[in-house]
Amino acid sequence: MKIALLLIPATNGSIDRKMYLSDCIKNIMGDGYMPLLYDLYEKYTTMSYVDFIRENLSLSNVVIIFEDFELGDNLAKIIEALDKEKHIYTKKLPGSTRKYVTDLKKILEDVSDKTGIAIETLKSDWRKREVVDARFLYYRLAKENTKNNSLTRIGSLVNRDHATVTSGLKRAYSVRELIEQFDRYFG
């Protein structure tokens, strides 16, 4: 059985919290996970989340953070500080899941795994359409999931400059086939 450590940050008070928790649990169970959840909303402090995460992180296969109110980034950073190998996903109701990753090398590995194109090939001078498109997907995923990495740094991992990354990002957000491919792989 796959177990998901389910974290739901404090909501903004505009919704029924119990109904929201119930919907989150149903959503996770529908994805095939048994949720591990303790609602900290009533006694929310950063320390209580850290203690809960520290005690239960090893029991779970993945961590899923519901972030309908854009409050999940701090939790992801806490988890990353405790276990850099744990897969962290952010999710909204209803909707798709996206993987939260801040390490550019892990993002590149993820793109390589999904597209079936070797990392060495992504770093090479190859101009085949599928290789170039995979680089564009990497640029977009890296830009959306990292806050402290410049376009120069994102590009340097695949031996490209910031101007190439900028151009690739424009294509990644505007070409229908790339948008569909991104949604299919990274949801």
RAFEN-V376752 format. One line per field, one symbol per residue. burial: + if it has 24 or more other C-alpha atoms within 12 Angstrom, else -. Layout:
BEGIN
burial: ???
END
This chain:
BEGIN
burial: --+++++++++--------++--++-++----+++++-++--------++-++--++--+++++++++---++-++++++-----+++++++----++++++++++++++++--+-+-+-+++-------++++++++++++++++----+-++++++-+----+--++-+++----++-++--++-
END
